[in-house]
Amino acid sequence: MGTGETLAPVRLGTPPVRRDTHASTVWTKSGSAQSQEKRGAEWLRVLDVLRKHWRISALFAAALMVTVSVVTLSLKQIYEPVARIEVDPPGEQFSLEGGASGGDAAEYLETQAQNLKSDKVAIDVIHRLHLDQNLEMVGSSKKAKDGDSGAYQLSAGEYSALRSLRKNLTIKRDTASRLISVSFSSHDPRMAALVTNTVVSAFIDDTYQERHDAIMKSSEWLSRQLDDIRDRMVESSRVLAEFQKSIGVADVDANKSTFTEQMAELNRQLTQAQADRIQLEALLKSVQAGSPDVLPEIRNNPVVQQLSTKLAEQRAELSQARVIYGTNHPNVKKLQSQVDELQSQLEAQKTAVLGSIRTSYSAARARENLMDSQIKGASSQLSQMARYNDLKKEAQTNSELYNTLYAKVKEAGIAAASKSSNLRLVDEAHVLDAPTGPNRMLNILVGLLAALAGGVGLAFLREQFDTRIFTPEDIRGLVGTHNIAVMPLFMPSNVKQLQISAEQGGAADSGKPPAGLSFLLDRPHSPEAEALRSLYSSVMLSRTGTPPQVLLVVSSLPGEGKTTVAVNLAMAMAQHGTTCLVDADLRRGRAAASLGVRSRPGLTDVLNGTSPLERALAHIPGLPNLTVLPAHAGSANAGQLVCSDQMRSVLDELRKDFQFVVVDSAPILPFADCRALSNLTDGLIFVGRSGITTRELVQQSLELLEQVHSAPVLQFVVNAADMKSVQYRYYQYGYDYYESATNEGNA
């Protein structure tokens, strides 16, 4: 035994309490170590799930693989040639609305691809190739019946051919180019190529015909509209000419007329007159405020400048003469006379310039008034000019509309006469020399992968719904305890030997218990014997201080190995102290018989009061410390006897006489015996069979025990575990070792 970690007993309804000890078992590993290892090796559990459900997984995979193979091999060869057409986007061909309104090119290409799938094209192909008469298209039972078709109704053969054409026709648009691929699948390569090319040809012809018909209809409508617009244009031009003549207005060019030029000239002259008048008025006001000499016209006048110069010279000579000759000298008087004459001439000249300015002012003012009156007179003609402009615009509009429609009619005629189309055949479909499908190898490979995936998925699906208990992890996930032991699966020969021994009535005279269930003595180095010792150690260490004295071995239903565990646990305890094995299954007790105890008074007789306890106890030869209290099964009131106070007295008496008492009782769910005994003992050992016991059974059993406030479950035992399973990889070393030792001993 190595040193490890165990857990305290688990009482129902409470979480387990961890404590450290210095004992462990080969079969009960540390919970924390196992959890750490399992987190890094979950894939091993996947292998174990597949191993558990390999039969149904293999059956499903084989069935699916056979089905796929048969279906694939039975499929006929398919030929699917491809034809390609190039579609020019709208705007690059003639359009009555112009290229700008052709719509988005990608949407147009997608629309054309969808049009290729239309029933109109399909029906056209059916009629061209008489596909309603083709057995491959309509089937032998639906050959054409043309008599039942009408204007909007197809015959039965045409409907069948239409459905077949829809199913086998494939249209693909290359989003990176203007190409559209068309393909038709058929078992006949010639038929496939013919239908593919006919679909393309019918689509191109139908598209051209629809375009031609639309252009012709538009051209006819435009021609009718053109006559009406021409009449309106002639009438509006005539009205405009008559109105021009009545008001006397003529057009100089497209944007000017005589009236507009006249108004512009009057406004120019009025502006000039106003400017002259304002300037002259300012000059006159400056004269009134001061001397006329401030006027530029006077200062800059040549005559005034000349007279001013002479006057200044004469005045200078006069001043000089007065200084020399005096005032009354004849020369002085002569000079004075000349100065006065010049002054008079200067004043007269200034007066003349000022008069000219006043005359110009009066003329400017008169011209301003004249221009203003003329403009007011011309303004009265504005209403007539507005009418003139409206007539002119109407005439221009009618003329432009007529010219535009006339050009469209000409373009429509040219487009209708031409054979141009925005569809161009790039590649024709050719008769293929090899089939395009089915790809049998690919189908079988995909079927194989699907079979493997389906088999694995089915295994995990079954595992998800499989509530059976296989490993300690299943118990741990259900009740949250680490007090779990594992009992390996017995050899078939052992079980058969046990059955023979039990049928012979035991072997009390042989000196030892019969072989079979007593593997603890027969095979002391076997995996099951080591598992029993591990269970014994865990039970003894489950309580601090005094180990439990009275143990009750329980299970949910019969056949889970409860009696086997009870018998061998009693043998293990007998090696360490006096032990009594109580067979408390009063209906079909088998514990005593497995140890070779003959028919004699048992627990039933003791509880009924017909036999004392000492007489019912039987000693086992070869095991001096082991005593058995047989059941003497067959009592009709077994449940009442076990639940009586006499049963408590029997257990109390056994506590006094033996160091250990192991009680084997009836199953929990079918009978109430176990529940009645559960609170009379020190602890329970719950046995479940690997692959048989379900989580629901364990849960129901624990709930029943909790209702009666039973003793704590000291240990859970997973019985009949397959130690070679991947789930028990943590125990492989010990199992291989003891299996090798057993083989050597047998040899």
Summary of the structure (lengths in Angstrom):
residues: 747
radius of gyration: 63.4
end to end distance: 26.3
largest distance: 205.5
contacts: 2330
relative contact order: 0.11
helix: 61%
strand: 11%
